[in-house]
Amino acid sequence: MSDNRADERPAPQVPDSGGLSEKQKERGASWRVFIYIAGSHLLLAFLALLFYLGSHAQK
């Protein structure tokens, strides 16, 4: 009395890509990387400016 239902597994579900092609996804990821890098450089430049101004402040 072996039940063969264990062999009848449903196919894995593929997540919906939202209708975007691979090229569009790559372009979006590239823009995000550019924005993250540019933003982190701007933040570090601002912090460097604060340290520079703090070290040259009149005490």
All heavy atoms as TSV, in Angstrom:
chain	resi	resn	atom	element	x	y	z
A	1	MET	N	N	0.820	-1.189	0.000
A	1	MET	CA	C	0.000	0.000	0.000
A	1	MET	C	C	0.858	1.244	0.000
A	1	MET	O	O	0.785	2.085	0.851
A	1	MET	CB	C	-0.898	0.007	1.223
A	1	MET	CG	C	-1.984	-0.965	1.149
A	1	MET	SD	S	-3.140	-0.539	2.401
A	1	MET	CE	C	-3.947	-2.057	2.538
A	2	SER	N	N	1.646	1.340	-0.954
A	2	SER	CA	C	2.526	2.492	-1.095
A	2	SER	C	C	1.777	3.611	-1.804
A	2	SER	O	O	1.160	3.398	-2.841
A	2	SER	CB	C	3.756	2.071	-1.893
A	2	SER	OG	O	4.414	3.185	-2.367
A	3	ASP	N	N	1.856	4.788	-1.235
A	3	ASP	CA	C	1.207	5.944	-1.842
A	3	ASP	C	C	2.263	6.733	-2.611
A	3	ASP	O	O	3.258	7.168	-2.050
A	3	ASP	CB	C	0.579	6.813	-0.759
A	3	ASP	CG	C	-0.391	7.826	-1.330
A	3	ASP	OD1	O	-0.564	7.850	-2.561
A	3	ASP	OD2	O	-0.969	8.587	-0.541
A	4	ASN	N	N	2.058	6.950	-3.886
A	4	ASN	CA	C	3.044	7.621	-4.733
A	4	ASN	C	C	2.836	9.128	-4.797
A	4	ASN	O	O	3.324	9.778	-5.699
A	4	ASN	CB	C	3.005	7.032	-6.149
A	4	ASN	CG	C	3.531	5.622	-6.187
A	4	ASN	OD1	O	4.324	5.242	-5.317
A	4	ASN	ND2	N	3.095	4.862	-7.170
A	5	ARG	N	N	2.146	9.705	-3.859
A	5	ARG	CA	C	1.919	11.144	-3.889
A	5	ARG	C	C	3.182	11.935	-3.567
A	5	ARG	O	O	3.285	13.092	-3.895
A	5	ARG	CB	C	0.822	11.533	-2.920
A	5	ARG	CG	C	-0.524	11.053	-3.382
A	5	ARG	CD	C	-1.606	11.608	-2.533
A	5	ARG	NE	N	-2.880	11.047	-2.959
A	5	ARG	CZ	C	-4.023	11.360	-2.441
A	5	ARG	NH1	N	-4.073	12.235	-1.447
A	5	ARG	NH2	N	-5.123	10.828	-2.873
A	6	ALA	N	N	4.157	11.308	-2.930
A	6	ALA	CA	C	5.412	11.998	-2.628
A	6	ALA	C	C	6.169	12.324	-3.916
A	6	ALA	O	O	6.928	13.274	-3.978
A	6	ALA	CB	C	6.279	11.156	-1.717
A	7	ASP	N	N	5.924	11.532	-4.970
A	7	ASP	CA	C	6.583	11.785	-6.252
A	7	ASP	C	C	5.895	12.885	-7.043
A	7	ASP	O	O	6.448	13.395	-8.004
A	7	ASP	CB	C	6.588	10.500	-7.095
A	7	ASP	CG	C	7.421	9.415	-6.429
A	7	ASP	OD1	O	8.330	9.781	-5.658
A	7	ASP	OD2	O	7.154	8.234	-6.684
A	8	GLU	N	N	4.705	13.266	-6.646
A	8	GLU	CA	C	3.935	14.269	-7.382
A	8	GLU	C	C	4.056	15.627	-6.702
A	8	GLU	O	O	3.082	16.217	-6.264
A	8	GLU	CB	C	2.477	13.839	-7.462
A	8	GLU	CG	C	2.272	12.551	-8.213
A	8	GLU	CD	C	0.823	12.097	-8.182
A	8	GLU	OE1	O	-0.036	12.890	-7.736
A	8	GLU	OE2	O	0.567	10.969	-8.580
A	9	ARG	N	N	5.248	16.143	-6.633
A	9	ARG	CA	C	5.455	17.459	-6.013
A	9	ARG	C	C	5.070	18.548	-7.008
A	9	ARG	O	O	5.352	18.435	-8.197
A	9	ARG	CB	C	6.914	17.631	-5.619
A	9	ARG	CG	C	7.328	16.679	-4.535
A	9	ARG	CD	C	8.731	16.972	-4.071
A	9	ARG	NE	N	9.107	15.984	-3.079
A	9	ARG	CZ	C	10.226	15.296	-3.102
A	9	ARG	NH1	N	11.099	15.492	-4.063
A	9	ARG	NH2	N	10.486	14.430	-2.166
A	10	PRO	N	N	4.478	19.609	-6.508
A	10	PRO	CA	C	4.134	20.704	-7.426
A	10	PRO	C	C	5.403	21.410	-7.903
A	10	PRO	O	O	6.425	21.429	-7.223
A	10	PRO	CB	C	3.267	21.634	-6.582
A	10	PRO	CG	C	3.616	21.300	-5.173
A	10	PRO	CD	C	4.021	19.857	-5.155
A	11	ALA	N	N	5.306	21.980	-9.083
A	11	ALA	CA	C	6.442	22.712	-9.648
A	11	ALA	C	C	6.713	23.946	-8.796
A	11	ALA	O	O	5.787	24.559	-8.267
A	11	ALA	CB	C	6.144	23.119	-11.078
A	12	PRO	N	N	7.980	24.309	-8.623
A	12	PRO	CA	C	8.274	25.516	-7.833
A	12	PRO	C	C	7.714	26.765	-8.506
A	12	PRO	O	O	7.690	26.869	-9.732
A	12	PRO	CB	C	9.801	25.557	-7.789
A	12	PRO	CG	C	10.261	24.680	-8.886
A	12	PRO	CD	C	9.176	23.681	-9.138
A	13	GLN	N	N	7.251	27.679	-7.679
A	13	GLN	CA	C	6.675	28.917	-8.185
A	13	GLN	C	C	7.785	29.893	-8.568
A	13	GLN	O	O	8.713	30.111	-7.797
A	13	GLN	CB	C	5.769	29.560	-7.131
A	13	GLN	CG	C	4.566	28.712	-6.772
A	13	GLN	CD	C	3.575	28.637	-7.908
A	13	GLN	OE1	O	3.422	29.581	-8.661
A	13	GLN	NE2	N	2.922	27.496	-8.040
A	14	VAL	N	N	7.669	30.477	-9.738
A	14	VAL	CA	C	8.621	31.488	-10.185
A	14	VAL	C	C	8.071	32.838	-9.764
A	14	VAL	O	O	6.917	33.162	-10.074
A	14	VAL	CB	C	8.798	31.439	-11.724
A	14	VAL	CG1	C	9.734	32.524	-12.190
A	14	VAL	CG2	C	9.277	30.067	-12.149
A	15	PRO	N	N	8.858	33.636	-9.021
A	15	PRO	CA	C	8.345	34.939	-8.592
A	15	PRO	C	C	8.079	35.843	-9.785
A	15	PRO	O	O	8.787	35.797	-10.789
A	15	PRO	CB	C	9.447	35.510	-7.707
A	15	PRO	CG	C	10.653	34.695	-7.986
A	15	PRO	CD	C	10.201	33.387	-8.546
A	16	ASP	N	N	7.049	36.648	-9.658
A	16	ASP	CA	C	6.695	37.584	-10.724
A	16	ASP	C	C	7.737	38.686	-10.799
A	16	ASP	O	O	8.090	39.298	-9.800
A	16	ASP	CB	C	5.315	38.178	-10.441
A	16	ASP	CG	C	4.827	39.067	-11.571
A	16	ASP	OD1	O	5.318	38.901	-12.704
A	16	ASP	OD2	O	3.952	39.901	-11.309
A	17	SER	N	N	8.235	38.945	-11.984
A	17	SER	CA	C	9.289	39.952	-12.157
A	17	SER	C	C	8.722	41.347	-12.332
A	17	SER	O	O	9.472	42.286	-12.548
A	17	SER	CB	C	10.168	39.592	-13.361
A	17	SER	OG	O	9.387	39.643	-14.546
A	18	GLY	N	N	7.419	41.492	-12.270
A	18	GLY	CA	C	6.828	42.808	-12.424
A	18	GLY	C	C	6.816	43.278	-13.860
A	18	GLY	O	O	6.636	44.455	-14.131
A	19	GLY	N	N	7.059	42.393	-14.798
A	19	GLY	CA	C	7.018	42.757	-16.210
A	19	GLY	C	C	8.288	43.404	-16.714
A	19	GLY	O	O	8.295	43.949	-17.808
A	20	LEU	N	N	9.358	43.409	-15.954
A	20	LEU	CA	C	10.601	44.019	-16.386
A	20	LEU	C	C	11.495	42.993	-17.062
A	20	LEU	O	O	11.584	41.858	-16.612
A	20	LEU	CB	C	11.351	44.633	-15.204
A	20	LEU	CG	C	10.668	45.784	-14.483
A	20	LEU	CD1	C	11.493	46.208	-13.284
A	20	LEU	CD2	C	10.461	46.952	-15.408
A	21	SER	N	N	12.163	43.415	-18.105
A	21	SER	CA	C	13.105	42.521	-18.764
A	21	SER	C	C	14.419	42.500	-17.983
A	21	SER	O	O	14.638	43.318	-17.090
A	21	SER	CB	C	13.365	42.991	-20.192
A	21	SER	OG	O	14.113	44.192	-20.189
A	22	GLU	N	N	15.270	41.556	-18.322
A	22	GLU	CA	C	16.571	41.456	-17.642
A	22	GLU	C	C	17.396	42.714	-17.867
A	22	GLU	O	O	18.100	43.181	-16.986
A	22	GLU	CB	C	17.328	40.223	-18.138
A	22	GLU	CG	C	16.725	38.917	-17.685
A	22	GLU	CD	C	16.756	38.757	-16.181
A	22	GLU	OE1	O	17.776	39.098	-15.555
A	22	GLU	OE2	O	15.757	38.288	-15.626
A	23	LYS	N	N	17.320	43.281	-19.060
A	23	LYS	CA	C	18.081	44.501	-19.370
A	23	LYS	C	C	17.623	45.660	-18.482
A	23	LYS	O	O	18.437	46.424	-17.980
A	23	LYS	CB	C	17.904	44.842	-20.848
A	23	LYS	CG	C	18.801	45.917	-21.342
A	23	LYS	CD	C	20.209	45.414	-21.448
A	23	LYS	CE	C	21.051	46.422	-22.199
A	23	LYS	NZ	N	22.434	46.050	-22.250
A	24	GLN	N	N	16.318	45.774	-18.284
A	24	GLN	CA	C	15.794	46.842	-17.432
A	24	GLN	C	C	16.188	46.638	-15.976
A	24	GLN	O	O	16.472	47.600	-15.264
A	24	GLN	CB	C	14.276	46.917	-17.560
A	24	GLN	CG	C	13.812	47.442	-18.904
A	24	GLN	CD	C	12.322	47.322	-19.075
A	24	GLN	OE1	O	11.708	46.380	-18.577
A	24	GLN	NE2	N	11.733	48.259	-19.789
A	25	LYS	N	N	16.210	45.376	-15.542
A	25	LYS	CA	C	16.640	45.097	-14.167
A	25	LYS	C	C	18.108	45.453	-13.981
A	25	LYS	O	O	18.490	46.016	-12.957
A	25	LYS	CB	C	16.427	43.620	-13.848
A	25	LYS	CG	C	14.995	43.213	-13.710
A	25	LYS	CD	C	14.924	41.728	-13.409
A	25	LYS	CE	C	13.520	41.206	-13.431
A	25	LYS	NZ	N	13.472	39.773	-13.186
A	26	GLU	N	N	18.942	45.121	-14.967
A	26	GLU	CA	C	20.365	45.462	-14.882
A	26	GLU	C	C	20.564	46.967	-14.845
A	26	GLU	O	O	21.391	47.471	-14.085
A	26	GLU	CB	C	21.117	44.883	-16.081
A	26	GLU	CG	C	21.291	43.395	-16.043
A	26	GLU	CD	C	22.027	42.876	-17.268
A	26	GLU	OE1	O	22.703	43.676	-17.958
A	26	GLU	OE2	O	21.923	41.673	-17.539
A	27	ARG	N	N	19.804	47.687	-15.651
A	27	ARG	CA	C	19.925	49.147	-15.684
A	27	ARG	C	C	19.512	49.741	-14.340
A	27	ARG	O	O	20.173	50.641	-13.815
A	27	ARG	CB	C	19.062	49.711	-16.802
A	27	ARG	CG	C	19.322	51.176	-17.063
A	27	ARG	CD	C	18.534	51.711	-18.251
A	27	ARG	NE	N	18.821	50.961	-19.461
A	27	ARG	CZ	C	17.881	50.454	-20.258
A	27	ARG	NH1	N	16.604	50.603	-19.964
A	27	ARG	NH2	N	18.200	49.800	-21.344
A	28	GLY	N	N	18.435	49.215	-13.745
A	28	GLY	CA	C	17.985	49.694	-12.442
A	28	GLY	C	C	19.012	49.421	-11.360
A	28	GLY	O	O	19.271	50.266	-10.500
A	29	ALA	N	N	19.605	48.238	-11.397
A	29	ALA	CA	C	20.631	47.893	-10.401
A	29	ALA	C	C	21.856	48.781	-10.578
A	29	ALA	O	O	22.469	49.208	-9.598
A	29	ALA	CB	C	21.005	46.429	-10.524
A	30	SER	N	N	22.225	49.061	-11.823
A	30	SER	CA	C	23.381	49.928	-12.080
A	30	SER	C	C	23.145	51.331	-11.535
A	30	SER	O	O	24.046	51.935	-10.946
A	30	SER	CB	C	23.670	50.005	-13.580
A	30	SER	OG	O	23.993	48.741	-14.084
A	31	TRP	N	N	21.941	51.850	-11.736
A	31	TRP	CA	C	21.634	53.186	-11.202
A	31	TRP	C	C	21.672	53.189	-9.680
A	31	TRP	O	O	22.157	54.141	-9.069
A	31	TRP	CB	C	20.254	53.653	-11.683
A	31	TRP	CG	C	20.330	54.328	-13.014
A	31	TRP	CD1	C	19.871	53.836	-14.200
A	31	TRP	CD2	C	20.912	55.598	-13.301
A	31	TRP	NE1	N	20.150	54.731	-15.192
A	31	TRP	CE2	C	20.786	55.830	-14.681
A	31	TRP	CE3	C	21.544	56.565	-12.524
A	31	TRP	CZ2	C	21.250	56.982	-15.287
A	31	TRP	CZ3	C	22.011	57.716	-13.140
A	31	TRP	CH2	C	21.859	57.910	-14.498
A	32	ARG	N	N	21.147	52.135	-9.058
A	32	ARG	CA	C	21.185	52.070	-7.594
A	32	ARG	C	C	22.614	52.040	-7.083
A	32	ARG	O	O	22.950	52.721	-6.113
A	32	ARG	CB	C	20.421	50.841	-7.092
A	32	ARG	CG	C	18.954	51.107	-6.884
A	32	ARG	CD	C	18.299	50.010	-6.077
A	32	ARG	NE	N	18.484	48.692	-6.638
A	32	ARG	CZ	C	17.754	48.180	-7.621
A	32	ARG	NH1	N	16.780	48.894	-8.143
A	32	ARG	NH2	N	17.988	46.966	-8.071
A	33	VAL	N	N	23.475	51.260	-7.725
A	33	VAL	CA	C	24.879	51.203	-7.316
A	33	VAL	C	C	25.521	52.571	-7.471
A	33	VAL	O	O	26.235	53.048	-6.579
A	33	VAL	CB	C	25.644	50.135	-8.131
A	33	VAL	CG1	C	27.135	50.270	-7.948
A	33	VAL	CG2	C	25.187	48.745	-7.746
A	34	PHE	N	N	25.268	53.252	-8.589
A	34	PHE	CA	C	25.821	54.587	-8.809
A	34	PHE	C	C	25.343	55.557	-7.730
A	34	PHE	O	O	26.140	56.326	-7.172
A	34	PHE	CB	C	25.429	55.106	-10.195
A	34	PHE	CG	C	25.832	56.527	-10.428
A	34	PHE	CD1	C	27.150	56.847	-10.684
A	34	PHE	CD2	C	24.895	57.543	-10.368
A	34	PHE	CE1	C	27.533	58.166	-10.890
A	34	PHE	CE2	C	25.266	58.861	-10.570
A	34	PHE	CZ	C	26.594	59.172	-10.832
A	35	ILE	N	N	24.064	55.520	-7.418
A	35	ILE	CA	C	23.510	56.439	-6.408
A	35	ILE	C	C	24.095	56.136	-5.035
A	35	ILE	O	O	24.448	57.060	-4.284
A	35	ILE	CB	C	21.975	56.362	-6.407
A	35	ILE	CG1	C	21.434	56.992	-7.690
A	35	ILE	CG2	C	21.383	57.024	-5.182
A	35	ILE	CD1	C	19.964	56.766	-7.916
A	36	TYR	N	N	24.229	54.856	-4.678
A	36	TYR	CA	C	24.809	54.502	-3.382
A	36	TYR	C	C	26.257	54.950	-3.285
A	36	TYR	O	O	26.682	55.483	-2.258
A	36	TYR	CB	C	24.734	52.999	-3.134
A	36	TYR	CG	C	23.335	52.455	-2.961
A	36	TYR	CD1	C	23.066	51.124	-3.218
A	36	TYR	CD2	C	22.275	53.260	-2.544
A	36	TYR	CE1	C	21.784	50.609	-3.057
A	36	TYR	CE2	C	21.006	52.765	-2.391
A	36	TYR	CZ	C	20.767	51.431	-2.645
A	36	TYR	OH	O	19.515	50.917	-2.486
A	37	ILE	N	N	27.032	54.752	-4.336
A	37	ILE	CA	C	28.446	55.156	-4.313
A	37	ILE	C	C	28.565	56.673	-4.250
A	37	ILE	O	O	29.322	57.216	-3.442
A	37	ILE	CB	C	29.195	54.576	-5.521
A	37	ILE	CG1	C	29.323	53.064	-5.377
A	37	ILE	CG2	C	30.569	55.210	-5.671
A	37	ILE	CD1	C	29.903	52.368	-6.593
A	38	ALA	N	N	27.806	57.372	-5.087
A	38	ALA	CA	C	27.853	58.835	-5.085
A	38	ALA	C	C	27.386	59.391	-3.740
A	38	ALA	O	O	28.004	60.314	-3.193
A	38	ALA	CB	C	26.997	59.391	-6.225
A	39	GLY	N	N	26.329	58.825	-3.204
A	39	GLY	CA	C	25.815	59.296	-1.916
A	39	GLY	C	C	26.795	59.074	-0.781
A	39	GLY	O	O	26.975	59.945	0.075
A	40	SER	N	N	27.452	57.918	-0.781
A	40	SER	CA	C	28.415	57.661	0.287
A	40	SER	C	C	29.626	58.584	0.161
A	40	SER	O	O	30.165	59.049	1.167
A	40	SER	CB	C	28.846	56.195	0.286
A	40	SER	OG	O	29.494	55.873	-0.923
A	41	HIS	N	N	30.044	58.892	-1.071
A	41	HIS	CA	C	31.157	59.828	-1.245
A	41	HIS	C	C	30.778	61.235	-0.792
A	41	HIS	O	O	31.597	61.937	-0.189
A	41	HIS	CB	C	31.615	59.848	-2.703
A	41	HIS	CG	C	32.520	58.721	-3.052
A	41	HIS	ND1	N	32.062	57.463	-3.338
A	41	HIS	CD2	C	33.861	58.660	-3.143
A	41	HIS	CE1	C	33.088	56.673	-3.605
A	41	HIS	NE2	N	34.198	57.378	-3.484
A	42	LEU	N	N	29.545	61.640	-1.077
A	42	LEU	CA	C	29.106	62.965	-0.617
A	42	LEU	C	C	29.046	63.021	0.912
A	42	LEU	O	O	29.444	64.019	1.517
A	42	LEU	CB	C	27.739	63.301	-1.205
A	42	LEU	CG	C	27.733	63.658	-2.684
A	42	LEU	CD1	C	26.299	63.807	-3.188
A	42	LEU	CD2	C	28.515	64.929	-2.928
A	43	LEU	N	N	28.565	61.960	1.534
A	43	LEU	CA	C	28.518	61.914	2.993
A	43	LEU	C	C	29.926	61.968	3.586
A	43	LEU	O	O	30.183	62.724	4.538
A	43	LEU	CB	C	27.803	60.643	3.459
A	43	LEU	CG	C	27.742	60.425	4.966
A	43	LEU	CD1	C	26.943	61.536	5.637
A	43	LEU	CD2	C	27.141	59.070	5.271
A	44	LEU	N	N	30.854	61.202	3.019
A	44	LEU	CA	C	32.228	61.221	3.522
A	44	LEU	C	C	32.899	62.571	3.285
A	44	LEU	O	O	33.677	63.029	4.121
A	44	LEU	CB	C	33.031	60.097	2.872
A	44	LEU	CG	C	32.617	58.691	3.315
A	44	LEU	CD1	C	33.374	57.647	2.517
A	44	LEU	CD2	C	32.860	58.506	4.789
A	45	ALA	N	N	32.610	63.208	2.160
A	45	ALA	CA	C	33.162	64.540	1.910
A	45	ALA	C	C	32.632	65.545	2.939
A	45	ALA	O	O	33.382	66.397	3.437
A	45	ALA	CB	C	32.815	64.996	0.489
A	46	PHE	N	N	31.356	65.453	3.271
A	46	PHE	CA	C	30.776	66.338	4.269
A	46	PHE	C	C	31.418	66.107	5.636
A	46	PHE	O	O	31.756	67.063	6.352
A	46	PHE	CB	C	29.266	66.123	4.340
A	46	PHE	CG	C	28.586	66.945	5.387
A	46	PHE	CD1	C	28.495	68.323	5.252
A	46	PHE	CD2	C	28.044	66.353	6.513
A	46	PHE	CE1	C	27.876	69.098	6.223
A	46	PHE	CE2	C	27.422	67.109	7.488
A	46	PHE	CZ	C	27.338	68.480	7.338
A	47	LEU	N	N	31.618	64.845	6.003
A	47	LEU	CA	C	32.273	64.548	7.277
A	47	LEU	C	C	33.718	65.045	7.294
A	47	LEU	O	O	34.188	65.576	8.308
A	47	LEU	CB	C	32.224	63.049	7.566
A	47	LEU	CG	C	30.846	62.488	7.908
A	47	LEU	CD1	C	30.897	60.976	8.024
A	47	LEU	CD2	C	30.316	63.117	9.175
A	48	ALA	N	N	34.428	64.898	6.178
A	48	ALA	CA	C	35.797	65.398	6.095
A	48	ALA	C	C	35.812	66.916	6.256
A	48	ALA	O	O	36.698	67.471	6.921
A	48	ALA	CB	C	36.424	64.983	4.770
A	49	LEU	N	N	34.838	67.588	5.654
A	49	LEU	CA	C	34.733	69.045	5.800
A	49	LEU	C	C	34.490	69.421	7.264
A	49	LEU	O	O	35.101	70.368	7.767
A	49	LEU	CB	C	33.607	69.585	4.918
A	49	LEU	CG	C	33.319	71.074	5.037
A	49	LEU	CD1	C	34.498	71.895	4.519
A	49	LEU	CD2	C	32.048	71.425	4.285
A	50	LEU	N	N	33.616	68.680	7.933
A	50	LEU	CA	C	33.369	68.972	9.350
A	50	LEU	C	C	34.628	68.783	10.190
A	50	LEU	O	O	34.931	69.608	11.061
A	50	LEU	CB	C	32.250	68.083	9.885
A	50	LEU	CG	C	30.848	68.385	9.383
A	50	LEU	CD1	C	29.849	67.414	10.005
A	50	LEU	CD2	C	30.446	69.823	9.685
A	51	PHE	N	N	35.381	67.720	9.935
A	51	PHE	CA	C	36.629	67.502	10.680
A	51	PHE	C	C	37.642	68.604	10.364
A	51	PHE	O	O	38.354	69.083	11.260
A	51	PHE	CB	C	37.222	66.129	10.361
A	51	PHE	CG	C	36.641	65.030	11.174
A	51	PHE	CD1	C	35.696	64.179	10.633
A	51	PHE	CD2	C	37.010	64.839	12.488
A	51	PHE	CE1	C	35.128	63.162	11.374
A	51	PHE	CE2	C	36.470	63.825	13.252
A	51	PHE	CZ	C	35.532	62.981	12.690
A	52	TYR	N	N	37.704	69.013	9.107
A	52	TYR	CA	C	38.645	70.079	8.719
A	52	TYR	C	C	38.273	71.384	9.425
A	52	TYR	O	O	39.131	72.061	9.996
A	52	TYR	CB	C	38.629	70.279	7.202
A	52	TYR	CG	C	39.467	71.432	6.752
A	52	TYR	CD1	C	40.846	71.317	6.668
A	52	TYR	CD2	C	38.896	72.649	6.422
A	52	TYR	CE1	C	41.642	72.387	6.261
A	52	TYR	CE2	C	39.672	73.717	6.027
A	52	TYR	CZ	C	41.039	73.585	5.954
A	52	TYR	OH	O	41.805	74.651	5.548
A	53	LEU	N	N	36.994	71.745	9.370
A	53	LEU	CA	C	36.581	72.974	10.015
A	53	LEU	C	C	36.723	72.901	11.523
A	53	LEU	O	O	37.076	73.895	12.176
A	53	LEU	CB	C	35.123	73.274	9.655
A	53	LEU	CG	C	34.854	73.635	8.190
A	53	LEU	CD1	C	33.363	73.790	7.940
A	53	LEU	CD2	C	35.606	74.885	7.794
A	54	GLY	N	N	36.494	71.729	12.096
A	54	GLY	CA	C	36.658	71.565	13.549
A	54	GLY	C	C	38.099	71.691	13.986
A	54	GLY	O	O	38.387	72.226	15.053
A	55	SER	N	N	39.017	71.224	13.156
A	55	SER	CA	C	40.429	71.298	13.536
A	55	SER	C	C	40.998	72.708	13.369
A	55	SER	O	O	42.019	73.033	13.967
A	55	SER	CB	C	41.260	70.315	12.710
A	55	SER	OG	O	41.286	70.705	11.354
A	56	HIS	N	N	40.346	73.540	12.571
A	56	HIS	CA	C	40.809	74.911	12.359
A	56	HIS	C	C	39.938	75.935	13.082
A	56	HIS	O	O	40.027	77.119	12.820
A	56	HIS	CB	C	40.829	75.230	10.862
A	56	HIS	CG	C	41.906	74.526	10.131
A	56	HIS	ND1	N	41.768	73.242	9.675
A	56	HIS	CD2	C	43.159	74.917	9.796
A	56	HIS	CE1	C	42.879	72.870	9.075
A	56	HIS	NE2	N	43.745	73.872	9.137
A	57	ALA	N	N	39.115	75.492	13.991
A	57	ALA	CA	C	38.223	76.399	14.722
A	57	ALA	C	C	39.048	77.179	15.757
A	57	ALA	O	O	40.023	76.683	16.314
A	57	ALA	CB	C	37.122	75.609	15.420
A	58	GLN	N	N	38.598	78.401	16.008
A	58	GLN	CA	C	39.235	79.232	17.033
A	58	GLN	C	C	38.794	78.706	18.393
A	58	GLN	O	O	37.615	78.596	18.667
A	58	GLN	CB	C	38.801	80.680	16.875
A	58	GLN	CG	C	39.198	81.301	15.566
A	58	GLN	CD	C	40.711	81.494	15.469
A	58	GLN	OE1	O	41.372	81.678	16.470
A	58	GLN	NE2	N	41.229	81.436	14.255
A	59	LYS	N	N	39.749	78.386	19.229
A	59	LYS	CA	C	39.417	77.853	20.559
A	59	LYS	C	C	39.648	78.875	21.625
A	59	LYS	O	O	40.452	79.690	21.627
A	59	LYS	CB	C	40.225	76.605	20.831
A	59	LYS	CG	C	39.823	75.504	19.901
A	59	LYS	CD	C	40.584	74.242	20.225
A	59	LYS	CE	C	40.176	73.160	19.249
A	59	LYS	NZ	N	40.815	71.920	19.486
